[in-house]
């Protein structure tokens, strides 16, 4: 076939058609199913491959502005004159219409089908708030040592340069783990801020709690509680099954001992084979029945110690113009033949003295109960600052900031760990503003608030070792392998093993040998940042400064995930359960402990408890911090699909299956327990430190 032009020029039509034939790429864009995730703006895309790039193309379809609404999935055609080879990255931007305002858009992922029949996945999962172009890598995970294309390296470098600007280190208090620098929650990058759902529910829970207190006239009441019933009447509308159990049993020795194993602080108790020199308990002071001696019971592994020495000498708070009291007790416990853990001796101060008596169950009712109350108060302060704030929240922030600064989205470790950083930076920012700032609830109403808090955090960091963060090592070091009815240990070890198998599978897929770990400079910078900013370059902690083997990497990443998920759940979820009934966990006490026996009574106990306003402010706080939001993401659930290769996706499915089996085992056991232990059930363990 020939085409004759007016000037009699003859053009062969068939070769012309062949030369004009375009190759088409089918582009599918999925917008996140979140509140306000959609946009009415015009969206543009550019495909970049090994052999060239497409033109910047407007993504238009018959759906019009509905193409990019929340939860929408829409397909488009991007045409090129020739194939652009294997896709490396895409560039996306959105532009407002003349009559529309700037708004945010949350694309979840982009899928591109090439004319050769290949499918490329581009995970995004972040807010686009401006009209600038944003580069996203193809989803196949690549360590820096195998990222060979110059365009890939360029985008990797550009991404990390921007991340170093967005995520900068700051020092909140000298001597504790560093944090992320920001002016406030709204100053955080959009990708790490709360969802609309989370923000709304968090503010609503906090606001309703405060309004309730104000309406009852309690938040400003600086009086003593007149009696125990008055405490019960105030919070009768806020209760859980466990908080009701605590209210009924808080005075009992068996429940007092139980809490050291399965309460919110299972991290202090240890087997005692030799009594500390400053705790002079002798055989004539304690009774085990029969011919048993203290030395004999220690040899059998039946004696346990809780030592609150980190609290010794802390400067305590002034609340309502009154000095507060916080002891540094030593507690001795005995495992009985019927497998109960019973307290047998309590010394409330570290240095033995005539005015520092050792209390025993054989003492008068209120002497013994008062001693236990001072222990529970010490435990609550130690727990909130060391076990909860430092060992989960602050370390999780270090892990997150280091990841976001040093790992591009294409790195396998980013894909593995980023779900376990969700909301952590904002919840910690809020904690620094609302809980431990100069006007924060903890600073104002805890015995260790203010200067004491800073001292205790510094002391606590010096006790944090790598082994103490790894539950198998920690349990062994504390000699607790064979303690009966220790559900934190039982569930925690199973959960650790499941996480370890998952992490080992994923990382062994991407790191074939130890040399690949050693030459991954991004990975080495990640652990170097953690060592410097999380553990202040203290080699004595045992935290690795570099990774030399795949096994070292697998163990450390297992610890990171366990800390951010299981460990945080174990020490956070039960806050209101155990502290909702204030006499069981008073965060401050306003009378000194008795210096001689026989001077206590119910009246002195009530005067020792915190004032009404201190009580209700702390209880409102732990109520807030125990509430999960409706958009919580639980362990093993990954709605944001960062991995695209078959093997890691298969490993995720297997991980989820193992977690379901563990959940069933825990539920079967709990069905026959008087006090179920639920805090490490994968169905209630969030992926991250999100509350």
DOGU-741267 format. One line per field, with one value per residue (C-alpha): residue in one letter; residue number from 0; x, y, z. Coordinates in steps of 0.5 Angstrom, whole numbers, always signed. Last residue first. Layout:
% DOGU-741267
residuo	[A|...]
num	[NUM|...]
east	[X|...]
north	[Y|...]
up	[Z|...]
This chain:
% DOGU-741267
residuo	[X|X|X|X|X|X|X|X|X|X|X|X|X|X|X|X|X|X|X|X|X|X|X|X|X|X|X|X|X|X|X|X|X|X|X|X|X|X|X|X|X|X|X|X|X|X|X|X|X|X|X|X|X|X|X|X|X|X|X|X|X|X|X|X|X|X|X|X|X|X|X|X|X|X|X|X|X|X|X|X|X|X|X|X|X|X|X|X|X|X|X|X|X|X|X|X|X|X|X|X|X|X|X|X|X|X|X|X|X|X|X|X|X|X|X|X|X|X|X|X|X|X|X|X|X|X|X|X|X|X|X|X|X|X|X|X|X|X|X|X|X|X|X|X|X|X|X|X|X|X|X|X|X|X|X|X|X|X|X|X|X|X|X|X|X|X|X|X|X|X|X|X|X|X|X|X|X|X|X|X|X|X|X|X|X|X|X|X|X|X|X|X|X|X|X|X|X|X|X|X|X|X|X|X|X|X|X|X|X|X|X|X|X|X|X|X|X|X|X|X|X|X|X|X|X|X|X|X|X|X|X|X|X|X|X|X|X|X|X|X|X|X|X|X|X|X|X|X|X|X|X|X|X|X|X|X|X|X|X|X|X|X|X|X|X|X|X|X|X|X|X|X|X|X|X|X|X|X|X|X|X|X|X|X|X|X|X|X|X|X|X|X|X|X|X|X|X|X|X|X|X|X|X|X|X|X|X|X|X|X|X|X|X|X|X|X|X|X|X|X|X|X|X|X|X|X|X|X|X|X|X|X|X|X|X|X|X|X|X|X|X|X|X|X|X|X|X|X|X|X|X|X|X|X|X|X|X|X|X|X|X|X|X|X|X|X|X|X|X|X|X|X|X|X|X|X|X|X|X|X|X|X|X|X|X|X|X|X|X|X|X|X|X|X|X|X|X|X|X|X|X|X|X|X|X|X|X|X|X|X|X|X|X|X|X|X|X|X|X|X|X|X|X|X|X|X|X|X|X|X|X|X|X|X|X|X|X|X|X|X|X|X|X|X|X|X|X|X|X|X|X|X|X|X|X|X|X|X|X|X|X|X|X|X|X|X|X|X|X|X|X|X|X|X|X|X|X|X|X|X|X|X|X|X|X|X|X|X|X|X|X|X|X|X|X|X|X|X|X|X|X|X|X|X|X|X|X|X|X|X|X|X|X|X|X|X|X|X|X|X|X|X|X|X|X|X|X|X|X|X|X|X|X|X|X|X|X|X|X|X|X|X|X|X|X|X|X|X|X|X|X|X|X|X|X|X|X|X|X|X|X|X|X|X|X|X|X|X|X|X|X|X|X|X|X|X|X|X|X|X|X|X|X|X|X|X|X|X|X|X|X|X|X|X|X|X|X|X|X|X|X|X|X|X|X|X|X|X|X|X|X|X|X|X|X|X|X|X|X|X|X|X|X|X|X|X|X|X|X|X|X|X|X|X|X|X|X|X|X|X|X|X|X|X|X|X|X|X|X|X|X|X|X|X|X|X|X|X|X|X|X|X|X|X|X|X|X|X|X|X|X|X|X|X|X|X|X|X|X|X|X|X|X|X|X|X|X|X|X|X|X]
num	[690|689|688|687|686|685|684|683|682|681|680|679|678|677|676|675|674|673|672|671|670|669|668|667|666|665|664|663|662|661|660|659|658|657|656|655|654|653|652|651|650|649|648|647|646|645|644|643|642|641|640|639|638|637|636|635|634|633|632|631|630|629|628|627|626|625|624|623|622|621|620|619|618|617|616|615|614|613|612|611|610|609|608|607|606|605|604|603|602|601|600|599|598|597|596|595|594|593|592|591|590|589|588|587|586|585|584|583|582|581|580|579|578|577|576|575|574|573|572|571|570|569|568|567|566|565|564|563|562|561|560|559|558|557|556|555|554|553|552|551|550|549|548|547|546|545|544|543|542|541|540|539|538|537|536|535|534|533|532|531|530|529|528|527|526|525|524|523|522|521|520|519|518|517|516|515|514|513|512|511|510|509|508|507|506|505|504|503|502|501|500|499|498|497|496|495|494|493|492|491|490|489|488|487|486|485|484|483|482|481|480|479|478|477|476|475|474|473|472|471|470|469|468|467|466|465|464|463|462|461|460|459|458|457|456|455|454|453|452|451|450|449|448|447|446|445|444|443|442|441|440|439|438|437|436|435|434|433|432|431|430|429|428|427|426|425|424|423|422|421|420|419|418|417|416|415|414|413|412|411|410|409|408|407|406|405|404|403|402|401|400|399|398|397|396|395|394|393|392|391|390|389|388|387|386|385|384|383|382|381|380|379|378|377|376|375|374|373|372|371|370|369|368|367|366|365|364|363|362|361|360|359|358|357|356|355|354|353|352|351|350|349|348|347|346|345|344|343|342|341|340|339|338|337|336|335|334|333|332|331|330|329|328|327|326|325|324|323|322|321|320|319|318|317|316|315|314|313|312|311|310|309|308|307|306|305|304|303|302|301|300|299|298|297|296|295|294|293|292|291|290|289|288|287|286|285|284|283|282|281|280|279|278|277|276|275|274|273|272|271|270|269|268|267|266|265|264|263|262|261|260|259|258|257|256|255|254|253|252|251|250|249|248|247|246|245|244|243|242|241|240|239|238|237|236|235|234|233|232|231|230|229|228|227|226|225|224|223|222|221|220|219|218|217|216|215|214|213|212|211|210|209|208|207|206|205|204|203|202|201|200|199|198|197|196|195|194|193|192|191|190|189|188|187|186|185|184|183|182|181|180|179|178|177|176|175|174|173|172|171|170|169|168|167|166|165|164|163|162|161|160|159|158|157|156|155|154|153|152|151|150|149|148|147|146|145|144|143|142|141|140|139|138|137|136|135|134|133|132|131|130|129|128|127|126|125|124|123|122|121|120|119|118|117|116|115|114|113|112|111|110|109|108|107|106|105|104|103|102|101|100|99|98|97|96|95|94|93|92|91|90|89|88|87|86|85|84|83|82|81|80|79|78|77|76|75|74|73|72|71|70|69|68|67|66|65|64|63|62|61|60|59|58|57|56|55|54|53|52|51|50|49|48|47|46|45|44|43|42|41|40|39|38|37|36|35|34|33|32|31|30|29|28|27|26|25|24|23|22|21|20|19|18|17|16|15|14|13|12|11|10|9|8|7|6|5|4|3|2|1|0]
east	[+1|+4|+10|+10|+7|+2|+1|-7|-8|-1|-2|+3|-1|-6|-4|-11|-12|-16|-13|-16|-18|-12|-8|-13|-12|-4|-4|-9|-5|+1|-2|-4|+3|+6|+1|+3|+10|+8|+5|+10|+15|+12|+12|+19|+20|+15|+19|+14|+16|+13|+6|+3|-3|+3|+0|+5|+4|-2|-4|-8|-14|-19|-14|-11|-13|-8|-4|-11|-13|-6|-6|-13|-10|-4|-9|-14|-9|-5|-11|-14|-8|-3|-3|+1|-5|-10|-4|-4|-11|-11|-6|+1|+6|+7|+14|+19|+22|+15|+15|+15|+9|+7|+7|+7|+6|+1|+1|-4|-7|-9|-14|-13|-5|-6|-11|-9|-2|-4|-2|+4|+10|+8|+6|+12|+16|+12|+12|+18|+22|+21|+22|+29|+31|+30|+34|+40|+39|+39|+45|+49|+47|+49|+56|+60|+56|+59|+58|+55|+51|+55|+53|+60|+62|+58|+58|+52|+47|+42|+45|+52|+51|+44|+48|+53|+48|+45|+51|+53|+47|+48|+55|+53|+60|+60|+53|+55|+61|+57|+54|+48|+45|+38|+35|+38|+35|+28|+29|+33|+27|+22|+25|+27|+20|+17|+23|+22|+14|+16|+20|+16|+10|+13|+17|+11|+7|+12|+7|+13|+20|+25|+28|+29|+36|+36|+42|+38|+31|+35|+39|+32|+29|+34|+34|+38|+43|+44|+45|+41|+44|+47|+41|+37|+42|+41|+33|+33|+37|+33|+26|+29|+30|+23|+18|+20|+15|+10|+5|+8|+13|+9|+3|+7|+8|+16|+16|+15|+8|+5|+11|+16|+10|+7|+14|+14|+7|+9|+16|+13|+7|+9|+16|+15|+12|+19|+23|+23|+22|+28|+32|+31|+33|+29|+26|+33|+36|+40|+36|+29|+33|+37|+30|+26|+31|+33|+25|+24|+30|+26|+19|+21|+27|+27|+19|+17|+22|+26|+21|+15|+17|+22|+16|+11|+16|+18|+10|+9|+15|+12|+5|+8|+11|+5|+1|+6|+6|-2|-3|+2|+8|+8|+9|+15|+18|+26|+27|+30|+30|+35|+40|+41|+43|+38|+32|+25|+27|+22|+22|+18|+14|+10|+11|+6|+8|+5|+11|+13|+17|+20|+21|+26|+24|+30|+27|+29|+24|+20|+17|+14|+15|+8|+7|+1|+6|+14|+18|+23|+31|+33|+38|+36|+32|+37|+37|+30|+33|+28|+30|+28|+29|+27|+33|+34|+41|+37|+32|+38|+41|+34|+33|+28|+27|+19|+16|+19|+20|+24|+27|+31|+34|+37|+36|+41|+40|+46|+51|+46|+44|+47|+43|+38|+34|+32|+26|+27|+24|+17|+14|+7|+5|+6|+12|+13|+6|+5|+8|+3|-2|+0|+1|-6|-7|-9|-14|-21|-18|-14|-19|-23|-17|-17|-24|-23|-26|-27|-34|-33|-27|-29|-33|-27|-23|-28|-29|-22|-23|-22|-17|-13|-14|-11|-17|-16|-17|-23|-29|-33|-34|-27|-25|-30|-27|-20|-22|-27|-21|-16|-20|-22|-15|-13|-19|-18|-11|-11|-17|-14|-7|-2|+5|+11|+10|+8|+14|+14|+13|+6|+8|+12|+18|+22|+29|+29|+31|+38|+38|+39|+46|+44|+36|+33|+39|+37|+38|+36|+30|+28|+35|+38|+32|+33|+40|+38|+33|+38|+43|+38|+36|+43|+45|+39|+40|+47|+45|+49|+45|+48|+53|+47|+43|+37|+29|+25|+20|+22|+24|+20|+22|+18|+16|+14|+7|+6|+3|+5|+3|+7|+5|+10|+11|+13|+11|+14|+10|+14|+10|+15|+10|+11|+6|+7|+4|+4|+3|-1|-2|-3|-5|-5|-9|-7|-14|-18|-20|-14|-13|-8|-2|+1|+7|+10|+17|+18|+24|+28|+24|+27|+28|+25|+21|+20|+16|+13|+6|+3|-4|-8|-11|-15|-15|-19|-19|-19|-20|-15|-19|-25|-23|-24|-27|-26|-19|-13|-6|-2|+4|+12|+15|+17|+25|+31|+34|+35|+28|+25|+17|+14|+8|+3|-3|-8|-11|-18|-14|-15|-12|-17|-19|-15|-16|-9|-9|-8|-5|-5|+0|-1|+5|+4|+9|+8|+7|+9|+15|+11|+5|+11|+13|+6|+5|+10|+11|+11|+12|+7|+7|+0|+2|+1|+1|+3|+0]
north	[+6|+4|+1|-4|-10|-10|-16|-18|-23|-26|-28|-25|-21|-26|-29|-32|-31|-37|-42|-47|-43|-40|-46|-47|-40|-40|-46|-43|-36|-40|-44|-37|-35|-41|-40|-32|-34|-39|-34|-29|-34|-35|-28|-28|-33|-31|-24|-18|-15|-9|-10|-5|-10|-14|-18|-22|-18|-14|-8|-3|+1|+0|+4|+0|+3|+1|+8|+12|+8|+9|+16|+17|+12|+17|+23|+20|+18|+25|+28|+24|+24|+19|+13|+14|+17|+11|+7|+11|+10|+2|+2|+2|+3|-4|-5|+1|+5|+5|+7|+15|+18|+21|+15|+15|+11|+7|+0|-5|+1|+4|-1|+1|-1|-8|-8|-1|-3|-10|-8|-5|-9|-16|-12|-8|-15|-18|-12|-7|-11|-18|-14|-11|-18|-22|-17|-18|-25|-25|-20|-25|-31|-28|-26|-20|-15|-8|-5|-11|-9|-13|-7|-7|-3|+3|+7|+11|+5|+8|+13|+10|+3|+4|+9|+3|-2|+2|+4|-3|-5|+1|-1|-8|-11|-15|-18|-20|-24|-28|-32|-32|-26|-24|-31|-32|-25|-28|-35|-33|-27|-32|-37|-32|-29|-36|-38|-31|-32|-39|-36|-31|-35|-39|-34|-29|-35|-37|-42|-46|-43|-48|-43|-38|-37|-30|-31|-36|-32|-26|-30|-33|-27|-23|-16|-18|-21|-14|-11|-5|-4|+2|+5|+4|+8|+14|+13|+13|+20|+23|+21|+23|+30|+30|+25|+19|+20|+20|+26|+32|+29|+23|+27|+32|+39|+39|+34|+26|+25|+30|+32|+27|+22|+25|+25|+18|+16|+20|+16|+9|+10|+4|+2|-5|-5|-2|-8|-13|-8|-4|-10|-12|-5|-2|+3|+6|+4|+9|+15|+11|+5|+9|+13|+6|+2|+9|+10|+2|+3|+9|+6|-1|-2|+6|+7|+0|-3|+2|+8|+5|-1|+2|+7|+1|-3|+2|+3|-5|-5|+0|-3|-10|-6|-3|-10|-13|-8|-7|-15|-15|-19|-26|-25|-22|-15|-13|-7|-1|+4|-1|-1|-5|-1|-2|+1|-3|-10|-15|-22|-29|-27|-33|-36|-42|-48|-53|-55|-47|-43|-38|-30|-25|-18|-12|-5|+2|+6|+12|+17|+24|+31|+35|+42|+38|+34|+34|+29|+24|+25|+18|+15|+8|+7|+3|-2|-5|-12|-18|-24|-31|-38|-45|-47|-53|-50|-44|-48|-51|-45|-42|-49|-54|-59|-59|-52|-46|-41|-35|-31|-36|-38|-32|-26|-20|-17|-12|-18|-20|-27|-33|-37|-33|-34|-27|-23|-16|-17|-20|-12|-12|-18|-25|-27|-21|-21|-28|-26|-21|-25|-31|-26|-23|-16|-15|-20|-17|-11|-15|-19|-13|-10|-17|-17|-10|-3|+4|+6|+4|+9|+14|+9|+4|+9|+12|+4|+4|+10|+18|+19|+24|+31|+35|+35|+39|+33|+30|+35|+29|+33|+35|+27|+26|+31|+29|+22|+24|+28|+23|+18|+23|+25|+18|+16|+22|+21|+13|+14|+20|+16|+17|+20|+16|+17|+25|+27|+29|+37|+35|+31|+37|+41|+35|+32|+24|+21|+19|+14|+16|+20|+27|+28|+30|+29|+30|+25|+28|+24|+29|+31|+24|+22|+26|+24|+17|+18|+21|+16|+10|+14|+15|+8|+5|+10|+8|+0|-4|-5|-12|-9|-4|-9|-10|-12|-13|-8|-3|+3|+10|+17|+23|+29|+35|+37|+37|+32|+25|+21|+14|+6|+6|-1|-1|-8|-10|-15|-18|-20|-17|-11|-9|-10|-4|-5|+1|+1|+4|+11|+16|+23|+30|+36|+42|+46|+45|+50|+51|+43|+41|+37|+30|+27|+20|+18|+10|+6|+0|-3|-8|-5|+1|-2|+3|+8|+9|+8|+9|+6|+6|+2|+4|+1|+5|+4|+12|+15|+16|+14|+17|+24|+21|+14|+14|+14|+19|+18|+24|+21|+24|+21|+14|+12|+9|+2|+0|+3|+9|+10|+17|+18|+24|+24|+30|+32|+29|+26|+20|+18|+22|+16|+10|+5|+6|+8|+3|+5|+0|+1|-3|-1|+0|-1|+4|+3|+9|+5|+0|+4|+8|+1|+0|+6|+7|+14|+17|+25|+27|+34|+33|+27|+20|+14|+7|+0]
up	[+145|+138|+140|+134|+132|+137|+141|+143|+138|+139|+146|+150|+155|+156|+163|+165|+173|+175|+170|+166|+160|+160|+158|+152|+150|+150|+146|+141|+141|+139|+134|+131|+131|+128|+122|+121|+121|+116|+111|+113|+110|+104|+102|+104|+99|+93|+92|+93|+100|+103|+103|+108|+111|+115|+120|+124|+131|+131|+127|+131|+127|+133|+138|+144|+151|+156|+156|+157|+163|+165|+165|+168|+174|+175|+175|+180|+185|+185|+185|+191|+195|+195|+200|+207|+210|+209|+211|+218|+219|+217|+223|+224|+230|+232|+229|+229|+223|+220|+213|+211|+209|+203|+198|+190|+184|+188|+185|+189|+193|+187|+184|+176|+177|+176|+170|+168|+166|+164|+156|+158|+160|+156|+150|+150|+151|+145|+140|+140|+144|+140|+134|+136|+139|+133|+129|+134|+133|+126|+125|+129|+126|+119|+121|+122|+125|+128|+134|+137|+144|+150|+154|+157|+150|+152|+146|+148|+148|+144|+140|+139|+139|+135|+130|+129|+128|+122|+119|+119|+115|+110|+109|+107|+106|+113|+112|+105|+108|+112|+107|+103|+106|+102|+104|+110|+112|+111|+114|+120|+122|+121|+125|+131|+131|+133|+138|+141|+142|+145|+150|+151|+153|+158|+161|+162|+164|+170|+173|+176|+176|+172|+168|+172|+174|+173|+167|+164|+164|+161|+156|+153|+153|+149|+152|+158|+154|+150|+157|+160|+167|+166|+162|+169|+173|+168|+168|+175|+176|+170|+174|+181|+178|+176|+178|+182|+187|+181|+181|+177|+173|+171|+169|+165|+167|+167|+161|+163|+161|+157|+152|+153|+152|+146|+142|+144|+142|+135|+134|+135|+131|+127|+128|+127|+120|+118|+120|+115|+109|+112|+113|+106|+103|+98|+102|+104|+110|+114|+117|+118|+121|+126|+128|+129|+133|+137|+138|+140|+145|+148|+148|+150|+155|+158|+158|+161|+165|+167|+168|+169|+172|+177|+180|+180|+184|+189|+190|+191|+196|+200|+200|+202|+208|+210|+209|+214|+219|+218|+219|+225|+224|+222|+215|+216|+216|+217|+221|+218|+225|+228|+222|+215|+209|+203|+206|+206|+208|+207|+209|+207|+201|+198|+191|+190|+187|+192|+196|+197|+193|+197|+197|+199|+198|+198|+198|+195|+198|+195|+200|+198|+201|+201|+198|+194|+191|+192|+189|+191|+190|+189|+195|+193|+187|+183|+189|+188|+190|+188|+191|+190|+194|+192|+188|+192|+195|+197|+200|+204|+206|+209|+213|+212|+218|+217|+216|+212|+218|+217|+223|+226|+220|+218|+214|+214|+208|+207|+205|+200|+201|+197|+192|+190|+184|+180|+180|+177|+170|+171|+172|+169|+173|+171|+175|+180|+181|+183|+190|+192|+189|+194|+200|+199|+200|+193|+192|+191|+188|+184|+181|+179|+176|+172|+170|+167|+171|+169|+172|+179|+179|+184|+188|+190|+192|+197|+200|+202|+207|+208|+201|+203|+201|+195|+191|+184|+179|+184|+183|+180|+174|+173|+173|+168|+164|+164|+162|+157|+154|+154|+151|+145|+144|+143|+139|+134|+133|+132|+127|+123|+123|+127|+124|+122|+114|+115|+117|+125|+126|+128|+134|+136|+135|+133|+134|+134|+141|+144|+150|+157|+160|+158|+158|+151|+146|+139|+133|+126|+122|+116|+114|+114|+111|+105|+104|+105|+99|+94|+95|+94|+88|+85|+86|+83|+77|+77|+76|+81|+87|+90|+95|+97|+99|+94|+96|+89|+90|+84|+87|+88|+86|+88|+84|+87|+88|+95|+101|+98|+104|+105|+103|+97|+94|+87|+84|+77|+73|+66|+60|+55|+54|+61|+67|+72|+79|+84|+91|+97|+95|+100|+98|+101|+99|+96|+94|+88|+83|+78|+79|+84|+81|+83|+82|+81|+79|+78|+79|+76|+70|+66|+59|+56|+51|+45|+43|+50|+52|+59|+60|+66|+71|+78|+85|+90|+97|+99|+92|+87|+81|+83|+80|+73|+73|+65|+66|+66|+69|+66|+63|+64|+58|+59|+61|+58|+57|+64|+66|+69|+68|+69|+73|+73|+78|+77|+84|+87|+92|+97|+103|+107|+112|+110|+105|+101|+94|+89|+82|+76|+70|+64|+60|+52|+47|+41|+33|+29|+26|+23|+21|+17|+14|+12|+9|+3|+2|-5|-6|-11|-8|-6|-2|-5|+0|-2|+0]
